[in-house]
Structure formats: structure tokens, C-alpha cells
Amino acid sequence: MHGIAIYFFNIPGAMMRVLNCFTRRGLIIQAVWCAPLGDRHRATVLVEAKAITVEQIVRELKSTVGVDSVQVLEKPQAEQLTQSHAEVTNGTNGSTVVKLSGPAEENRYLLEWLGAK
């Protein structure tokens, strides 16, 4: 499993162009997490692919309109994300609530990624 973090500006079509880099190759996306990060957004995509294909995707993403930067996650980080199961719901005050199964220690990387302390 490979994980790729893509930082992009929230402009029309940017997220679709990012995901098209994967689906155009016939890859099945295992999971996608997307969240705002300052004036940009970050999408973390988990996909099963050969290393050469991941390199091609990274090169293509770096030249995609709206994409600011791309980072390939280390194998342990990607594997940890595959084991994270989260339930996202809307809170009563308009907030977003993310419920993680299991103890916080097991979900440390996802919690850090979400900005929880």
C-alpha cells in the first residue's frame, strides 16, 4: 500500500484533477482523506500500485494545475492509515466530529494528521 499526500489550492476542479491521476491508470483508491490546511487543502490518498506507477503519479501531480506540492508517505505511515477506521459525523454546533475506533495510541498518526493533540 502506498500513501501520497497532495497539497493543493481550493480552486475549481483541483480535487478532480488530483483523483484523475489515479483513476486514469485504472487504480483502485483504497481511501482518501481531505482537509483544509491554511490557504490550501491536503488530500492523502492510499492506493495499491507498483513503485514505478507511484513515481509516475507523483511526477504528473507535480505538474497538475492547482497542486502546490506532493509528498510520498513512508510505508509505516501508509500502513498505519490503512488500519484506521474513522466515522465522520456533523456535530450539533456545525462542527465535524471524527470518531476513531480503538485506543488513541493505535491511531496516533491519524490524530496527528488531523491536528489533534
C-alpha positions as CSV (number, residue, x, y, z in Angstrom):
1,M,0.0,0.0,0.0
2,H,1.3,3.4,-0.9
3,G,0.3,6.7,0.6
4,I,0.6,10.1,-1.2
5,A,-0.1,13.5,0.4
6,I,-1.1,16.1,-2.1
7,Y,-1.2,19.8,-1.1
8,F,-3.4,21.8,-3.5
9,F,-5.2,25.1,-3.7
10,N,-9.0,25.1,-3.4
11,I,-9.8,26.1,-7.0
12,P,-12.5,24.7,-9.2
13,G,-11.6,21.2,-10.5
14,A,-8.4,20.8,-8.4
15,M,-9.5,17.8,-6.4
16,M,-11.0,16.1,-9.5
17,R,-7.7,16.5,-11.4
18,V,-5.8,15.0,-8.4
19,L,-8.1,11.9,-8.3
20,N,-8.0,11.5,-12.1
21,C,-4.2,10.9,-11.9
22,F,-5.1,7.7,-10.1
23,T,-8.3,6.6,-11.8
24,R,-6.9,7.2,-15.3
25,R,-4.5,4.4,-14.7
26,G,-7.2,2.1,-13.6
27,L,-6.0,2.1,-9.9
28,I,-8.5,1.4,-7.1
29,I,-8.2,4.1,-4.5
30,Q,-8.4,2.4,-1.0
31,A,-9.0,5.6,1.0
32,V,-8.9,9.4,0.6
33,W,-8.7,11.9,3.4
34,C,-9.1,15.6,2.5
35,A,-9.0,18.6,4.8
36,P,-8.2,22.3,4.6
37,L,-4.8,23.3,5.7
38,G,-4.4,27.1,5.9
39,D,-4.9,28.5,2.4
40,R,-4.5,25.1,0.8
41,H,-6.1,21.7,1.1
42,R,-4.3,18.3,1.7
43,A,-5.6,15.1,0.3
44,T,-4.0,11.9,1.4
45,V,-4.6,9.0,-1.0
46,L,-4.0,5.3,-0.2
47,V,-3.6,3.2,-3.3
48,E,-2.2,-0.3,-4.2
49,A,0.2,0.2,-7.0
50,K,3.7,-0.6,-8.2
51,A,6.5,1.7,-7.2
52,I,7.1,2.8,-10.8
53,T,3.4,3.7,-11.1
54,V,3.6,5.8,-7.9
55,E,6.7,7.6,-9.3
56,Q,4.7,8.4,-12.5
57,I,1.7,9.7,-10.5
58,V,4.0,11.9,-8.4
59,R,5.6,13.4,-11.5
60,E,2.1,14.0,-13.0
61,L,0.7,15.5,-9.8
62,K,3.6,18.0,-9.5
63,S,2.7,19.4,-13.0
64,T,-1.1,19.4,-12.3
65,V,-2.9,22.8,-12.3
66,G,-3.6,23.8,-8.7
67,V,-1.3,21.3,-7.0
68,D,1.3,23.0,-4.7
69,S,3.4,20.1,-3.6
70,V,3.3,16.3,-3.3
71,Q,4.8,14.0,-0.6
72,V,5.1,10.2,-0.7
73,L,4.4,8.8,2.8
74,E,6.7,6.3,4.3
75,K,5.5,2.7,4.3
76,P,4.8,2.6,8.1
77,Q,2.7,5.7,7.9
78,A,0.7,4.4,4.9
79,E,0.2,1.0,6.7
80,Q,-1.0,2.7,9.8
81,L,-3.6,4.7,7.9
82,T,-4.9,1.5,6.3
83,Q,-5.8,0.2,9.7
84,S,-7.5,3.4,10.8
85,H,-11.3,3.3,10.8
86,A,-13.0,6.6,11.4
87,E,-16.6,7.7,11.4
88,V,-17.2,11.3,10.5
89,T,-20.4,13.0,11.6
90,N,-21.7,16.5,11.9
91,G,-21.8,18.0,15.4
92,T,-24.7,19.9,16.8
93,N,-22.9,23.3,16.5
94,G,-21.9,22.9,12.9
95,S,-18.6,21.2,13.7
96,T,-17.3,18.0,12.3
97,V,-16.8,15.0,14.6
98,V,-14.4,12.3,13.8
99,K,-14.8,9.1,15.9
100,L,-11.9,6.7,15.8
101,S,-12.2,3.0,16.8
102,G,-9.7,1.7,19.3
103,P,-7.4,3.5,21.8
104,A,-5.7,6.8,20.9
105,E,-2.2,5.2,20.9
106,E,-3.2,3.0,17.9
107,N,-4.5,6.0,16.0
108,R,-1.6,8.3,16.9
109,Y,-0.6,9.1,13.3
110,L,-4.2,9.8,12.1
111,L,-4.8,12.0,15.1
112,E,-1.6,14.0,14.4
113,W,-2.6,14.3,10.8
114,L,-6.0,15.7,11.8
115,G,-4.2,18.2,14.1
116,A,-5.4,16.7,17.5
117,K,-3.1,16.9,20.4
